[in-house]
Amino acid sequence: MIVIPEVLAVTQAEVNGAAGREWIAALPGEAAAYLERWGLRLTGPSMHGAVSLVLPVERTDGTPAALKLQLLDEETEGEAAALRAWDGDGVVRLLEHDPLSGAMLLERLDESRHLSVLADTTAAVRVLAELLVRLNAVTAPRGVRRLEDVAAAMLDEVPRAVRALGDPAERRLLERCAGAVREVVGEAGGRLLHWDLHFENVLAPLPGSGRREPWVVIDPKPLAGDPGFELLPALVNRFEADQVLPRFHLMTEVLGLDRARARAWTLGRVLQNSLWDLEDEDEEEGELPGEQAEVARVLLTLRG
């Protein structure tokens, strides 16, 4: 039996409304169809991400795999193209793909062991940075969303978001983040970005899988742009205010980034997340996300 996790159904209804509810209703039949189409055997209980159903399966030759089903949107539609471009180099391997529905058959990894198991946060951040070196070395394929377009749309939303903030200090902080983005928006770059590389999106390989590396990236939200836009998740995972600058300096050193540009794009990421949080707020009722606002304050102390 294919069980749809209740939390996934609730999230889809909240995020996608009627389309999300319709997709959830059709999901058991869709999953069964792909099991038959790709010759898969269900081997365990349903798993899920924020908006996707993931089923542990086995191929006809006995190889473990994962069937991932999700409702296509502008964030997820480029995932298969990105996985093909990376071709398994530090990233989960794509085995099958249906471009009409977005269904993917993926290499099976060890979902019970992600990067946050490392007690040493600095070591975990270094792993992320070293993986990003490999991911960002690839030129983004055609059709992937572009950071320059995302950033321009963000800047258009700043006046509304500023009005939604009740604290004058937070208004000034948001405007300073927007000012930093304006300085770099004309040179947004074209490297292939993951856009969501936090500790839980890095898994260990399955024992005996033949993977010769300890950590593998999953679940990209592909974007063509500047690698500086990748840093924020590592700065807020297991957040420690006094570790923001050491982590930032570590990542920019490993990635070989210009720190002024990386700071600007990290402030842009704070701006983006703040805009999302303030999207439905009335005037003077909103607040900035606390940990990310603190990241912005710390980075704004840097020269340049």
C-alpha positions in Angstrom: 0.0 0.0 0.0 1.3 3.5 -0.9 0.6 5.8 2.0 0.6 9.6 1.5 2.1 11.3 4.6 -0.5 13.6 6.2 2.1 16.4 6.6 2.7 16.4 2.8 -1.0 16.6 2.1 -1.3 19.6 4.5 1.7 21.3 3.0 0.5 20.9 -0.6 -2.9 22.3 0.3 -1.3 25.3 2.0 1.2 26.0 -0.8 -0.6 25.0 -3.9 -4.3 25.2 -2.9 -6.7 23.3 -5.2 -3.9 22.1 -7.5 -2.0 20.7 -4.5 -5.1 18.8 -3.2 -5.8 17.4 -6.7 -2.2 16.2 -6.9 -2.4 14.5 -3.5 -5.6 12.8 -4.5 -4.0 11.4 -7.7 -0.7 10.5 -6.1 -1.3 6.9 -5.1 -2.3 6.0 -8.6 0.5 8.0 -10.1 3.0 6.2 -7.8 1.6 2.8 -8.7 1.9 3.6 -12.4 5.6 4.5 -12.1 6.3 1.4 -10.1 5.0 -0.7 -13.0 6.4 1.5 -15.7 10.0 1.4 -14.4 9.8 -2.1 -13.0 10.2 -1.2 -9.4 9.4 -3.0 -6.2 8.4 -1.0 -3.1 10.8 -1.8 -0.2 9.7 0.4 2.6 7.4 3.1 4.0 6.8 6.4 2.2 9.1 9.3 2.9 8.7 12.9 2.0 10.4 16.3 1.5 8.7 19.6 1.9 6.7 19.2 -1.3 7.6 15.7 -2.6 6.8 12.1 -2.0 9.8 9.7 -2.0 9.4 5.9 -2.1 12.2 3.5 -1.4 12.3 1.0 -4.2 14.3 -1.7 -5.8 15.0 -2.1 -9.5 14.6 -5.5 -11.3 18.3 -6.1 -11.0 18.1 -5.6 -7.2 19.6 -2.1 -7.2 18.2 0.1 -4.5 16.7 3.4 -5.7 14.3 6.2 -4.7 11.2 7.2 -6.7 10.6 10.9 -6.2 7.2 12.5 -7.2 6.5 16.2 -7.0 4.2 18.8 -8.4 6.1 20.7 -10.9 6.7 24.4 -10.3 9.3 27.0 -11.3 11.6 25.9 -8.5 11.5 22.1 -9.2 11.1 22.0 -13.0 14.9 22.3 -13.6 15.9 19.7 -11.2 16.5 16.9 -13.7 18.4 19.1 -16.0 20.7 20.1 -13.2 21.3 16.5 -12.1 22.2 15.6 -15.6 24.6 18.5 -15.8 26.3 17.5 -12.6 26.3 13.8 -13.7 26.7 12.3 -10.3 29.8 14.4 -9.3 29.1 14.8 -5.6 25.3 14.7 -6.4 22.7 12.1 -6.4 22.5 10.2 -9.7 19.4 10.5 -11.9 18.4 7.1 -13.2 15.0 7.8 -14.9 13.0 10.9 -15.6 9.5 11.7 -17.0 9.6 15.4 -18.1 5.8 15.6 -18.3 5.2 14.9 -14.6 8.6 15.6 -13.2 8.8 12.1 -11.7 12.4 10.9 -11.1 14.1 7.7 -10.2 17.2 8.5 -8.2 20.1 6.7 -6.7 19.2 5.5 -3.2 21.2 7.1 -0.4 21.2 6.7 3.4 18.3 8.9 4.4 19.1 8.2 8.1 22.5 9.8 8.0 22.7 13.5 6.8 25.5 16.0 7.4 24.0 17.4 10.6 25.2 14.2 12.4 28.6 15.7 12.5 29.2 17.2 15.9 31.8 19.6 14.6 29.8 22.4 12.8 32.9 23.9 11.3 33.7 20.5 9.7 30.1 20.3 8.3 30.4 23.8 6.8 33.7 22.8 5.2 32.0 19.7 3.6 29.3 22.0 2.2 31.9 24.4 0.8 33.9 21.7 -0.8 30.8 20.2 -2.4 29.8 23.7 -3.7 33.2 24.0 -5.4 32.3 21.0 -7.5 28.7 22.0 -8.1 29.4 25.6 -9.0 32.2 24.6 -11.4 29.4 23.6 -13.9 27.8 26.1 -16.3 24.1 26.2 -15.8 22.2 24.5 -18.7 19.7 26.3 -20.8 16.2 26.7 -19.3 17.3 27.0 -15.6 16.0 30.1 -13.8 18.5 33.0 -13.7 19.6 34.9 -10.6 19.5 38.2 -12.5 15.8 37.8 -13.1 15.1 36.6 -9.5 17.1 39.6 -8.1 15.4 42.1 -10.3 12.0 40.8 -9.2 13.2 41.0 -5.5 14.1 44.6 -5.8 10.7 45.5 -7.2 9.2 44.1 -4.0 11.3 46.0 -1.6 9.1 49.1 -1.1 6.1 47.0 -0.2 8.2 44.9 2.2 9.7 47.9 3.9 6.2 49.3 4.5 5.2 45.9 6.2 8.0 46.3 8.8 7.0 48.1 12.0 10.6 48.6 13.4 12.5 51.5 11.7 15.8 49.7 12.4 14.6 46.6 10.5 13.4 48.8 7.6 16.9 50.3 7.4 18.4 46.8 7.5 16.2 45.6 4.7 17.0 48.6 2.6 20.7 48.1 3.1 20.3 44.5 1.9 18.5 45.8 -1.2 21.3 48.3 -1.7 23.9 45.6 -1.7 22.0 43.6 -4.3 21.6 46.7 -6.6 25.4 46.9 -6.7 25.8 43.4 -8.1 22.5 42.7 -9.9 24.0 43.5 -13.3 26.7 40.8 -12.9 24.7 37.9 -11.6 26.7 35.1 -13.2 25.8 31.9 -14.9 27.2 29.0 -12.7 24.9 26.2 -11.8 23.7 26.8 -8.2 22.0 24.3 -5.9 20.2 27.2 -4.1 19.2 25.1 -1.0 22.3 23.4 0.2 21.9 22.9 4.0 23.0 20.1 6.2 19.9 17.9 5.7 20.3 18.0 1.9 23.6 16.2 2.1 23.3 12.4 2.7 25.8 9.5 3.2 25.8 6.8 0.5 24.2 3.5 1.2 26.8 1.0 2.5 28.0 -1.2 -0.3 26.8 1.2 -3.0 30.2 1.7 -4.5 30.2 5.4 -3.8 33.8 6.5 -3.0 32.9 9.7 -1.3 31.4 10.2 2.2 28.7 12.8 1.3 26.3 13.2 -1.6 24.0 16.2 -2.4 20.3 15.9 -3.0 17.2 18.1 -3.7 18.6 21.0 -5.7 16.4 24.1 -6.6 18.6 24.9 -9.7 19.5 28.5 -10.4 22.0 30.1 -12.8 24.0 32.7 -11.0 26.8 33.7 -8.7 28.1 31.2 -6.1 27.9 33.8 -3.4 24.1 33.3 -3.4 24.8 29.8 -2.0 26.3 30.6 1.4 23.4 31.6 3.6 22.0 28.1 4.5 25.4 27.1 6.0 25.4 30.3 8.0 22.1 29.6 9.7 22.2 25.8 10.1 22.7 25.2 13.8 22.9 29.0 14.1 25.6 30.6 16.4 25.9 34.4 16.1 29.6 34.3 16.9 30.2 31.8 14.1 28.7 33.8 11.3 32.0 35.5 10.3 34.2 32.4 10.8 31.8 30.3 8.6 31.6 33.1 6.0 35.4 33.4 5.8 35.8 29.6 5.6 33.3 29.3 2.7 34.6 32.2 0.7 38.2 30.9 1.1 37.3 27.3 0.1 35.2 28.5 -2.8 37.7 31.2 -3.9 35.1 33.9 -3.8 35.6 37.7 -3.7 34.3 38.5 -0.2 32.7 41.8 -1.1 30.6 40.1 -3.9 29.8 37.1 -1.7 28.7 39.4 1.1 26.4 41.3 -1.3 24.8 38.1 -2.6 24.4 36.7 0.9 22.6 39.9 1.9 20.5 39.3 -1.2 19.6 35.8 0.1 18.5 37.4 3.4 16.5 39.9 1.3 14.8 37.1 -0.6 13.8 35.1 2.5 12.6 38.3 4.2 10.4 39.1 1.2 8.9 35.7 1.4 8.2 36.0 5.1 6.6 39.5 4.6 4.6 38.6 1.5 1.2 38.5 3.3 1.9 41.0 6.1 -0.1 44.2 6.5 1.8 47.5 6.9 3.9 47.8 10.1 3.0 44.3 11.3 5.9 42.3 10.0 9.3 41.3 11.4 12.5 40.1 9.8 13.5 36.4 10.3 15.6 36.7 13.4 18.6 34.6 12.7 18.9 35.8 9.1 18.6 39.4 10.2 21.5 38.8 12.6 23.5 37.3 9.7 22.9 40.6 7.7 23.9 42.7 10.7 27.1 40.8 11.1 28.1 40.9 7.4 27.3 44.6 7.2 30.2 45.2 9.7 32.6 43.9 7.1 34.4 46.6 5.0 33.8 46.7 1.3 
